[in-house]
Amino acid sequence: MSKAMLGLLCGLLFGAVSVATMIPLPFEDKRAAMLGAFINRFAIGVVIGVAALPFPGWLIGLLFGLLLSLPDAIITKAYAPIIGLGTIGGLIIGFVVGSWGS
């Protein structure tokens, strides 16, 4: 499977998992919060899938997971859960895309 397609699929899965973890949490505008989280996590997968950098896949994932999670973390001031989940998810997606993408 191509790296771009694998990144797209991983992004969809990562977005769904992220939204599922938000279901029990209270939000003022829950729909907007869940949509924003899904788009952010989906974007992490897509960017990792199309990135062509001279680094190992796991490092590309780690960097983009951190970089794309920072704005949401700064806005919400929920640094640990947003950066933590984004970085770990990016690391996993980067490893998957780097290992199994063609």
N, CA, C and O atoms as a printed pandas DataFrame, in Angstrom:
     atom_number atom_name residue_name chain_id  residue_number  x_coord  y_coord  z_coord
0              1         N          MET        A               1    0.858   -1.171    0.000
1              2        CA          MET        A               1    0.000    0.000    0.000
2              3         C          MET        A               1    0.904    1.234    0.000
3              4         O          MET        A               1    1.956    1.234    0.638
4              5         N          SER        A               2    0.499    2.269   -0.704
5              6        CA          SER        A               2    1.313    3.477   -0.767
6              7         C          SER        A               2    1.349    4.170    0.599
7              8         O          SER        A               2    0.444    4.017    1.419
8              9         N          LYS        A               3    2.420    4.935    0.816
9             10        CA          LYS        A               3    2.552    5.660    2.082
10            11         C          LYS        A               3    1.414    6.659    2.269
11            12         O          LYS        A               3    0.903    6.822    3.377
12            13         N          ALA        A               4    1.018    7.326    1.186
13            14        CA          ALA        A               4   -0.063    8.305    1.286
14            15         C          ALA        A               4   -1.383    7.639    1.692
15            16         O          ALA        A               4   -2.098    8.149    2.555
16            17         N          MET        A               5   -1.698    6.514    1.075
17            18        CA          MET        A               5   -2.941    5.805    1.412
18            19         C          MET        A               5   -2.885    5.262    2.840
19            20         O          MET        A               5   -3.873    5.328    3.570
20            21         N          LEU        A               6   -1.738    4.729    3.235
21            22        CA          LEU        A               6   -1.583    4.217    4.591
22            23         C          LEU        A               6   -1.702    5.343    5.614
23            24         O          LEU        A               6   -2.313    5.164    6.668
24            25         N          GLY        A               7   -1.119    6.502    5.307
25            26        CA          GLY        A               7   -1.243    7.664    6.180
26            27         C          GLY        A               7   -2.686    8.128    6.300
27            28         O          GLY        A               7   -3.134    8.505    7.383
28            29         N          LEU        A               8   -3.414    8.102    5.186
29            30        CA          LEU        A               8   -4.827    8.477    5.181
30            31         C          LEU        A               8   -5.646    7.534    6.065
31            32         O          LEU        A               8   -6.456    7.984    6.876
32            33         N          LEU        A               9   -5.434    6.238    5.907
33            34        CA          LEU        A               9   -6.165    5.263    6.720
34            35         C          LEU        A               9   -5.803    5.371    8.197
35            36         O          LEU        A               9   -6.677    5.305    9.062
36            37         N          CYS        A              10   -4.511    5.537    8.484
37            38        CA          CYS        A              10   -4.079    5.694    9.876
38            39         C          CYS        A              10   -4.656    6.972   10.478
39            40         O          CYS        A              10   -5.028    6.994   11.651
40            41         N          GLY        A              11   -4.730    8.039    9.675
41            42        CA          GLY        A              11   -5.311    9.291   10.145
42            43         C          GLY        A              11   -6.792    9.143   10.474
43            44         O          GLY        A              11   -7.269    9.687   11.470
44            45         N          LEU        A              12   -7.517    8.405    9.636
45            46        CA          LEU        A              12   -8.934    8.146    9.924
46            47         C          LEU        A              12   -9.102    7.373   11.227
47            48         O          LEU        A              12   -9.960    7.696   12.048
48            49         N          LEU        A              13   -8.278    6.360   11.403
49            50        CA          LEU        A              13   -8.342    5.552   12.624
50            51         C          LEU        A              13   -7.952    6.378   13.842
51            52         O          LEU        A              13   -8.618    6.314   14.876
52            53         N          PHE        A              14   -6.880    7.151   13.727
53            54        CA          PHE        A              14   -6.423    7.986   14.836
54            55         C          PHE        A              14   -7.484    9.023   15.202
55            56         O          PHE        A              14   -7.725    9.274   16.383
56            57         N          GLY        A              15   -8.119    9.629   14.193
57            58        CA          GLY        A              15   -9.188   10.595   14.451
58            59         C          GLY        A              15  -10.367    9.952   15.155
59            60         O          GLY        A              15  -10.933   10.536   16.079
60            61         N          ALA        A              16  -10.743    8.754   14.727
61            62        CA          ALA        A              16  -11.867    8.056   15.359
62            63         C          ALA        A              16  -11.549    7.693   16.809
63            64         O          ALA        A              16  -12.401    7.835   17.685
64            65         N          VAL        A              17  -10.344    7.232   17.060
65            66        CA          VAL        A              17   -9.951    6.886   18.434
66            67         C          VAL        A              17   -9.936    8.135   19.312
67            68         O          VAL        A              17  -10.373    8.097   20.462
68            69         N          SER        A              18   -9.441    9.225   18.774
69            70        CA          SER        A              18   -9.396   10.472   19.528
70            71         C          SER        A              18  -10.799   10.959   19.893
71            72         O          SER        A              18  -11.045   11.380   21.023
72            73         N          VAL        A              19  -11.705   10.899   18.933
73            74        CA          VAL        A              19  -13.091   11.308   19.190
74            75         C          VAL        A              19  -13.746   10.367   20.206
75            76         O          VAL        A              19  -14.486   10.818   21.080
76            77         N          ALA        A              20  -13.481    9.083   20.097
77            78        CA          ALA        A              20  -14.071    8.121   21.036
78            79         C          ALA        A              20  -13.627    8.399   22.466
79            80         O          ALA        A              20  -14.408    8.219   23.400
80            81         N          THR        A              21  -12.386    8.833   22.650
81            82        CA          THR        A              21  -11.921    9.132   24.011
82            83         C          THR        A              21  -12.573   10.389   24.576
83            84         O          THR        A              21  -12.562   10.606   25.788
84            85         N          MET        A              22  -13.140   11.217   23.701
85            86        CA          MET        A              22  -13.775   12.459   24.145
86            87         C          MET        A              22  -15.253   12.298   24.483
87            88         O          MET        A              22  -15.849   13.205   25.064
88            89         N          ILE        A              23  -15.846   11.183   24.139
89            90        CA          ILE        A              23  -17.298   11.002   24.332
90            91         C          ILE        A              23  -17.740   11.252   25.779
91            92         O          ILE        A              23  -18.722   11.966   25.985
92            93         N          PRO        A              24  -17.064   10.701   26.780
93            94        CA          PRO        A              24  -17.556   10.921   28.143
94            95         C          PRO        A              24  -17.218   12.292   28.738
95            96         O          PRO        A              24  -17.704   12.612   29.823
96            97         N          LEU        A              25  -16.416   13.095   28.077
97            98        CA          LEU        A              25  -15.983   14.376   28.631
98            99         C          LEU        A              25  -17.010   15.476   28.363
99           100         O          LEU        A              25  -17.630   15.503   27.301
100          101         N          PRO        A              26  -17.188   16.384   29.332
101          102        CA          PRO        A              26  -18.122   17.496   29.119
102          103         C          PRO        A              26  -17.440   18.648   28.369
103          104         O          PRO        A              26  -16.310   19.014   28.695
104          105         N          PHE        A              27  -18.114   19.213   27.378
105          106        CA          PHE        A              27  -17.621   20.358   26.610
106          107         C          PHE        A              27  -18.764   21.328   26.423
107          108         O          PHE        A              27  -19.930   20.934   26.373
108          109         N          GLU        A              28  -18.421   22.608   26.318
109          110        CA          GLU        A              28  -19.446   23.616   26.066
110          111         C          GLU        A              28  -20.072   23.394   24.683
111          112         O          GLU        A              28  -21.292   23.435   24.527
112          113         N          ASP        A              29  -19.219   23.162   23.695
113          114        CA          ASP        A              29  -19.688   22.847   22.343
114          115         C          ASP        A              29  -19.027   21.530   21.940
115          116         O          ASP        A              29  -17.983   21.514   21.288
116          117         N          LYS        A              30  -19.649   20.443   22.337
117          118        CA          LYS        A              30  -19.065   19.112   22.153
118          119         C          LYS        A              30  -18.857   18.770   20.683
119          120         O          LYS        A              30  -17.836   18.185   20.325
120          121         N          ARG        A              31  -19.796   19.122   19.841
121          122        CA          ARG        A              31  -19.679   18.804   18.419
122          123         C          ARG        A              31  -18.456   19.483   17.806
123          124         O          ARG        A              31  -17.708   18.850   17.060
124          125         N          ALA        A              32  -18.247   20.756   18.111
125          126        CA          ALA        A              32  -17.093   21.488   17.581
126          127         C          ALA        A              32  -15.786   20.914   18.129
127          128         O          ALA        A              32  -14.807   20.788   17.393
128          129         N          ALA        A              33  -15.768   20.570   19.405
129          130        CA          ALA        A              33  -14.555   20.011   20.012
130          131         C          ALA        A              33  -14.197   18.668   19.376
131          132         O          ALA        A              33  -13.026   18.408   19.096
132          133         N          MET        A              34  -15.180   17.828   19.151
133          134        CA          MET        A              34  -14.928   16.513   18.560
134          135         C          MET        A              34  -14.517   16.637   17.093
135          136         O          MET        A              34  -13.631   15.916   16.635
136          137         N          LEU        A              35  -15.147   17.534   16.366
137          138        CA          LEU        A              35  -14.795   17.743   14.968
138          139         C          LEU        A              35  -13.362   18.283   14.857
139          140         O          LEU        A              35  -12.587   17.836   14.012
140          141         N          GLY        A              36  -13.026   19.237   15.709
141          142        CA          GLY        A              36  -11.669   19.790   15.705
142          143         C          GLY        A              36  -10.627   18.735   16.038
143          144         O          GLY        A              36   -9.571   18.684   15.407
144          145         N          ALA        A              37  -10.914   17.902   17.015
145          146        CA          ALA        A              37   -9.987   16.836   17.394
146          147         C          ALA        A              37   -9.832   15.832   16.258
147          148         O          ALA        A              37   -8.721   15.388   15.967
148          149         N          PHE        A              38  -10.934   15.474   15.618
149          150        CA          PHE        A              38  -10.854   14.523   14.505
150          151         C          PHE        A              38  -10.011   15.092   13.373
151          152         O          PHE        A              38   -9.135   14.402   12.851
152          153         N          ILE        A              39  -10.255   16.325   12.988
153          154        CA          ILE        A              39   -9.515   16.928   11.879
154          155         C          ILE        A              39   -8.035   17.021   12.205
155          156         O          ILE        A              39   -7.193   16.758   11.346
156          157         N          ASN        A              40   -7.707   17.392   13.437
157          158        CA          ASN        A              40   -6.302   17.483   13.839
158          159         C          ASN        A              40   -5.614   16.135   13.741
159          160         O          ASN        A              40   -4.531   16.034   13.164
160          161         N          ARG        A              41   -6.220   15.104   14.293
161          162        CA          ARG        A              41   -5.603   13.767   14.289
162          163         C          ARG        A              41   -5.570   13.170   12.887
163          164         O          ARG        A              41   -4.618   12.474   12.532
164          165         N          PHE        A              42   -6.591   13.433   12.095
165          166        CA          PHE        A              42   -6.598   12.990   10.701
166          167         C          PHE        A              42   -5.459   13.656    9.933
167          168         O          PHE        A              42   -4.771   13.006    9.146
168          169         N          ALA        A              43   -5.263   14.950   10.164
169          170        CA          ALA        A              43   -4.193   15.685    9.491
170          171         C          ALA        A              43   -2.822   15.126    9.855
171          172         O          ALA        A              43   -1.933   15.080    9.005
172          173         N          ILE        A              44   -2.638   14.705   11.086
173          174        CA          ILE        A              44   -1.363   14.101   11.491
174          175         C          ILE        A              44   -1.071   12.885   10.615
175          176         O          ILE        A              44    0.043   12.743   10.111
176          177         N          GLY        A              45   -2.040   12.021   10.432
177          178        CA          GLY        A              45   -1.847   10.837    9.600
178          179         C          GLY        A              45   -1.568   11.183    8.149
179          180         O          GLY        A              45   -0.683   10.590    7.531
180          181         N          VAL        A              46   -2.305   12.131    7.599
181          182        CA          VAL        A              46   -2.130   12.500    6.196
182          183         C          VAL        A              46   -0.746   13.108    5.973
183          184         O          VAL        A              46   -0.056   12.740    5.023
184          185         N          VAL        A              47   -0.341   14.023    6.830
185          186        CA          VAL        A              47    0.955   14.682    6.670
186          187         C          VAL        A              47    2.102   13.679    6.790
187          188         O          VAL        A              47    3.058   13.728    6.016
188          189         N          ILE        A              48    2.007   12.790    7.743
189          190        CA          ILE        A              48    3.051   11.766    7.891
190          191         C          ILE        A              48    3.107   10.887    6.646
191          192         O          ILE        A              48    4.192   10.512    6.202
192          193         N          GLY        A              49    1.950   10.556    6.082
193          194        CA          GLY        A              49    1.905    9.705    4.905
194          195         C          GLY        A              49    2.523   10.327    3.663
195          196         O          GLY        A              49    3.068    9.611    2.823
196          197         N          VAL        A              50    2.449   11.642    3.531
197          198        CA          VAL        A              50    2.970   12.292    2.328
198          199         C          VAL        A              50    4.332   12.954    2.545
199          200         O          VAL        A              50    4.940   13.432    1.587
200          201         N          ALA        A              51    4.813   12.989    3.769
201          202        CA          ALA        A              51    6.106   13.634    4.052
202          203         C          ALA        A              51    7.243   12.830    3.431
203          204         O          ALA        A              51    7.276   11.602    3.511
204          205         N          ALA        A              52    8.163   13.544    2.820
205          206        CA          ALA        A              52    9.341   12.907    2.226
206          207         C          ALA        A              52   10.574   13.553    2.853
207          208         O          ALA        A              52   11.205   14.427    2.260
208          209         N          LEU        A              53   10.898   13.109    4.049
209          210        CA          LEU        A              53   12.044   13.646    4.775
210          211         C          LEU        A              53   13.096   12.560    4.956
211          212         O          LEU        A              53   12.762   11.375    4.976
212          213         N          PRO        A              54   14.354   12.945    5.087
213          214        CA          PRO        A              54   15.421   11.942    5.217
214          215         C          PRO        A              54   15.611   11.457    6.656
215          216         O          PRO        A              54   16.736   11.398    7.154
216          217         N          PHE        A              55   14.517   11.114    7.314
217          218        CA          PHE        A              55   14.554   10.622    8.689
218          219         C          PHE        A              55   13.801    9.302    8.760
219          220         O          PHE        A              55   13.023    8.984    7.860
220          221         N          PRO        A              56   14.025    8.528    9.821
221          222        CA          PRO        A              56   13.222    7.312    9.996
222          223         C          PRO        A              56   11.738    7.668   10.180
223          224         O          PRO        A              56   11.409    8.752   10.662
224          225         N          GLY        A              57   10.860    6.755    9.796
225          226        CA          GLY        A              57    9.422    7.001    9.881
226          227         C          GLY        A              57    8.953    7.383   11.268
227          228         O          GLY        A              57    8.124    8.282   11.416
228          229         N          TRP        A              58    9.470    6.714   12.292
229          230        CA          TRP        A              58    9.032    7.005   13.658
230          231         C          TRP        A              58    9.387    8.433   14.061
231          232         O          TRP        A              58    8.631    9.078   14.788
232          233         N          LEU        A              59   10.536    8.932   13.592
233          234        CA          LEU        A              59   10.939   10.291   13.933
234          235         C          LEU        A              59   10.078   11.318   13.201
235          236         O          LEU        A              59    9.715   12.347   13.772
236          237         N          ILE        A              60    9.755   11.043   11.946
237          238        CA          ILE        A              60    8.855   11.921   11.194
238          239         C          ILE        A              60    7.504   11.989   11.896
239          240         O          ILE        A              60    6.932   13.068   12.048
240          241         N          GLY        A              61    6.998   10.840   12.323
241          242        CA          GLY        A              61    5.725   10.802   13.039
242          243         C          GLY        A              61    5.776   11.556   14.349
243          244         O          GLY        A              61    4.851   12.300   14.673
244          245         N          LEU        A              62    6.832   11.377   15.095
245          246        CA          LEU        A              62    7.001   12.068   16.373
246          247         C          LEU        A              62    7.005   13.576   16.168
247          248         O          LEU        A              62    6.326   14.306   16.890
248          249         N          LEU        A              63    7.768   14.042   15.188
249          250        CA          LEU        A              63    7.874   15.481   14.932
250          251         C          LEU        A              63    6.547   16.084   14.492
251          252         O          LEU        A              63    6.132   17.119   15.015
252          253         N          PHE        A              64    5.874   15.444   13.529
253          254        CA          PHE        A              64    4.607   15.992   13.049
254          255         C          PHE        A              64    3.491   15.839   14.083
255          256         O          PHE        A              64    2.620   16.702   14.182
256          257         N          GLY        A              65    3.509   14.754   14.850
257          258        CA          GLY        A              65    2.521   14.597   15.913
258          259         C          GLY        A              65    2.637   15.712   16.941
259          260         O          GLY        A              65    1.630   16.263   17.386
260          261         N          LEU        A              66    3.869   16.043   17.316
261          262        CA          LEU        A              66    4.108   17.129   18.267
262          263         C          LEU        A              66    3.754   18.479   17.654
263          264         O          LEU        A              66    3.028   19.270   18.256
264          265         N          LEU        A              67    4.261   18.737   16.472
265          266        CA          LEU        A              67    4.063   20.031   15.819
266          267         C          LEU        A              67    2.585   20.344   15.572
267          268         O          LEU        A              67    2.138   21.465   15.814
268          269         N          LEU        A              68    1.837   19.364   15.096
269          270        CA          LEU        A              68    0.426   19.609   14.784
270          271         C          LEU        A              68   -0.470   19.597   16.025
271          272         O          LEU        A              68   -1.608   20.063   15.966
272          273         N          SER        A              69    0.025   19.076   17.137
273          274        CA          SER        A              69   -0.754   19.085   18.374
274          275         C          SER        A              69   -0.561   20.362   19.187
275          276         O          SER        A              69   -1.427   20.729   19.980
276          277         N          LEU        A              70    0.563   21.037   18.995
277          278        CA          LEU        A              70    0.858   22.227   19.793
278          279         C          LEU        A              70   -0.205   23.331   19.728
279          280         O          LEU        A              70   -0.572   23.856   20.779
280          281         N          PRO        A              71   -0.718   23.710   18.552
281          282        CA          PRO        A              71   -1.719   24.790   18.549
282          283         C          PRO        A              71   -2.958   24.475   19.390
283          284         O          PRO        A              71   -3.429   25.331   20.139
284          285         N          ASP        A              72   -3.488   23.255   19.271
285          286        CA          ASP        A              72   -4.664   22.881   20.063
286          287         C          ASP        A              72   -4.344   22.887   21.550
287          288         O          ASP        A              72   -5.165   23.313   22.362
288          289         N          ALA        A              73   -3.160   22.419   21.906
289          290        CA          ALA        A              73   -2.768   22.389   23.310
290          291         C          ALA        A              73   -2.631   23.799   23.870
291          292         O          ALA        A              73   -3.033   24.057   25.005
292          293         N          ILE        A              74   -2.076   24.699   23.096
293          294        CA          ILE        A              74   -1.915   26.083   23.549
294          295         C          ILE        A              74   -3.274   26.757   23.700
295          296         O          ILE        A              74   -3.505   27.468   24.678
296          297         N          ILE        A              75   -4.168   26.543   22.753
297          298        CA          ILE        A              75   -5.489   27.171   22.810
298          299         C          ILE        A              75   -6.298   26.660   23.999
299          300         O          ILE        A              75   -6.925   27.449   24.705
300          301         N          THR        A              76   -6.288   25.354   24.224
301          302        CA          THR        A              76   -7.123   24.774   25.287
302          303         C          THR        A              76   -6.435   24.738   26.642
303          304         O          THR        A              76   -7.087   24.544   27.668
304          305         N          LYS        A              77   -5.113   24.926   26.650
305          306        CA          LYS        A              77   -4.306   24.834   27.875
306          307         C          LYS        A              77   -4.357   23.432   28.493
307          308         O          LYS        A              77   -4.087   23.264   29.682
308          309         N          ALA        A              78   -4.700   22.440   27.690
309          310        CA          ALA        A              78   -4.683   21.033   28.108
310          311         C          ALA        A              78   -3.464   20.391   27.455
311          312         O          ALA        A              78   -3.585   19.566   26.550
312          313         N          TYR        A              79   -2.300   20.785   27.929
313          314        CA          TYR        A              79   -1.050   20.409   27.266
314          315         C          TYR        A              79   -0.786   18.902   27.278
315          316         O          TYR        A              79   -0.585   18.300   26.224
316          317         N          ALA        A              80   -0.786   18.303   28.448
317          318        CA          ALA        A              80   -0.376   16.897   28.561
318          319         C          ALA        A              80   -1.236   15.945   27.726
319          320         O          ALA        A              80   -0.677   15.150   26.970
320          321         N          PRO        A              81   -2.557   15.986   27.826
321          322        CA          PRO        A              81   -3.327   14.996   27.058
322          323         C          PRO        A              81   -3.258   15.226   25.544
323          324         O          PRO        A              81   -3.198   14.266   24.776
324          325         N          ILE        A              82   -3.265   16.466   25.121
325          326        CA          ILE        A              82   -3.269   16.741   23.681
326          327         C          ILE        A              82   -1.898   16.457   23.078
327          328         O          ILE        A              82   -1.796   15.770   22.062
328          329         N          ILE        A              83   -0.855   16.978   23.693
329          330        CA          ILE        A              83    0.491   16.741   23.166
330          331         C          ILE        A              83    0.874   15.276   23.333
331          332         O          ILE        A              83    1.479   14.688   22.436
332          333         N          GLY        A              84    0.532   14.688   24.457
333          334        CA          GLY        A              84    0.863   13.284   24.695
334          335         C          GLY        A              84    0.223   12.361   23.681
335          336         O          GLY        A              84    0.906   11.535   23.076
336          337         N          LEU        A              85   -1.086   12.491   23.487
337          338        CA          LEU        A              85   -1.789   11.634   22.533
338          339         C          LEU        A              85   -1.318   11.902   21.099
339          340         O          LEU        A              85   -1.141   10.966   20.319
340          341         N          GLY        A              86   -1.118   13.168   20.754
341          342        CA          GLY        A              86   -0.664   13.500   19.410
342          343         C          GLY        A              86    0.727   12.966   19.114
343          344         O          GLY        A              86    0.984   12.465   18.020
344          345         N          THR        A              87    1.619   13.071   20.082
345          346        CA          THR        A              87    2.986   12.599   19.892
346          347         C          THR        A              87    3.043   11.077   19.811
347          348         O          THR        A              87    3.725   10.523   18.949
348          349         N          ILE        A              88    2.335   10.408   20.701
349          350        CA          ILE        A              88    2.325    8.937   20.683
350          351         C          ILE        A              88    1.641    8.420   19.416
351          352         O          ILE        A              88    2.129    7.484   18.783
352          353         N          GLY        A              89    0.521    9.026   19.053
353          354        CA          GLY        A              89   -0.163    8.626   17.827
354          355         C          GLY        A              89    0.695    8.878   16.601
355          356         O          GLY        A              89    0.752    8.036   15.705
356          357         N          GLY        A              90    1.363   10.023   16.545
357          358        CA          GLY        A              90    2.255   10.324   15.434
358          359         C          GLY        A              90    3.412    9.351   15.348
359          360         O          GLY        A              90    3.805    8.928   14.261
360          361         N          LEU        A              91    3.951    9.000   16.499
361          362        CA          LEU        A              91    5.042    8.024   16.556
362          363         C          LEU        A              91    4.598    6.678   15.986
363          364         O          LEU        A              91    5.307    6.067   15.186
364          365         N          ILE        A              92    3.427    6.229   16.404
365          366        CA          ILE        A              92    2.899    4.946   15.914
366          367         C          ILE        A              92    2.607    5.010   14.413
367          368         O          ILE        A              92    2.966    4.098   13.668
368          369         N          ILE        A              93    1.957    6.084   13.973
369          370        CA          ILE        A              93    1.651    6.216   12.547
370          371         C          ILE        A              93    2.936    6.299   11.734
371          372         O          ILE        A              93    3.042    5.683   10.673
372          373         N          GLY        A              94    3.903    7.051   12.222
373          374        CA          GLY        A              94    5.182    7.141   11.523
374          375         C          GLY        A              94    5.869    5.798   11.397
375          376         O          GLY        A              94    6.440    5.484   10.353
376          377         N          PHE        A              95    5.819    4.998   12.459
377          378        CA          PHE        A              95    6.411    3.665   12.414
378          379         C          PHE        A              95    5.675    2.787   11.404
379          380         O          PHE        A              95    6.304    2.083   10.614
380          381         N          VAL        A              96    4.346    2.829   11.430
381          382        CA          VAL        A              96    3.540    2.000   10.514
382          383         C          VAL        A              96    3.795    2.401    9.064
383          384         O          VAL        A              96    4.034    1.548    8.210
384          385         N          VAL        A              97    3.743    3.703    8.792
385          386        CA          VAL        A              97    3.943    4.179    7.419
386          387         C          VAL        A              97    5.370    3.901    6.954
387          388         O          VAL        A              97    5.587    3.493    5.813
388          389         N          GLY        A              98    6.331    4.122    7.833
389          390        CA          GLY        A              98    7.721    3.865    7.463
390          391         C          GLY        A              98    8.030    2.401    7.259
391          392         O          GLY        A              98    8.866    2.057    6.425
392          393         N          SER        A              99    7.374    1.536    8.004
393          394        CA          SER        A              99    7.645    0.110    7.915
394          395         C          SER        A              99    6.882   -0.592    6.802
395          396         O          SER        A              99    7.439   -1.445    6.112
396          397         N          TRP        A             100    5.614   -0.243    6.621
397          398        CA          TRP        A             100    4.773   -0.966    5.686
398          399         C          TRP        A             100    4.338   -0.191    4.466
399          400         O          TRP        A             100    3.713   -0.757    3.570
400          401         N          GLY        A             101    4.651    1.086    4.405
401          402        CA          GLY        A             101    4.300    1.876    3.224
402          403         C          GLY        A             101    5.304    1.659    2.108
403          404         O          GLY        A             101    6.490    1.435    2.349
404          405         N          SER        A             102    4.808    1.729    0.889
405          406        CA          SER        A             102    5.732    1.526   -0.247
406          407         C          SER        A             102    5.854    2.783   -1.085
407          408         O          SER        A             102    6.585    2.795   -2.076
